[in-house]
Amino acid sequence: MESFEIQLLEDRFQIEPLENGLYRIMDGDNKVGVIFPEPNGDQVKWTTQDELEEGFVKQVGELITEHNI
């Protein structure tokens, strides 16, 4: 998969899909963190092992989902 850009409010982030289902979030040359989807009943919950705010992870995950549809 190729990387793509998302916009969250006034910020733009580069999303780099990784082969193992993870998504690396980049802000320019700086790595913001890595997020991934987890099944949660009939929905998907976006999560991370990095120190990222839960609301940020959820919003970025929703934008990734929209891009992948």
N, C-alpha and C positions, 0 to 999 in steps of 0.2 A: 504494500500500500504506500501511496505517496503522502508526503506531509501536506498539510493544508492550514489555512489561517482561520481563526475565529475572532469575533469581536464581542467583548463583554463590557458593557457600558462604554467608556471611552478608551479602554485598553484593548490592544490587539495581541493575540498570542499565536505562535506557530505550534501546531500539534503534529507530533511525529509518531505515527502508529508503529509499534514494535511487533515482531513476529509472534510473541507469546501472549497477545491480547492486551498488552499494556499500552498506554498512551503517554508519551513524554510531552510535558508542557514547557515551551520555551518562550522567554521574553527577550527577543534579540538573541544574543549569544549566551544568555544566562538561563540555566535550567531552573524552572520554578518547582517542578516536582513530577511525579509519575502517578497516574490514576488508572483504575481499571473497574470494569463492571462486575458486579456479583449478583446472581439471581436472588431475589427476595420475594418469595411467593410467586405471584403472576407478574411482578414488576422487576425492574433492574435497579439496584442501588450502586451508585458510583462511590468508590472508596479509595483510600491511599494508605501507604505506610509512611509517607512523608508528613512533615508538620505543616499541613495546609488546613485552612478553615473549612469546616464541613459544608457551609453554604457555597463557598467558592467551588469546591469539588463537585457539588451537585449541579451548579449552574454550568460549569465547563462540561461536565458529563452530558447534560441535556443538549448542549450545543454540538457535541460530538455525535450524539444519537441522531439529531436532526441532519447533520452533514451526511451520515451514513445511510439515511433512508433513500 
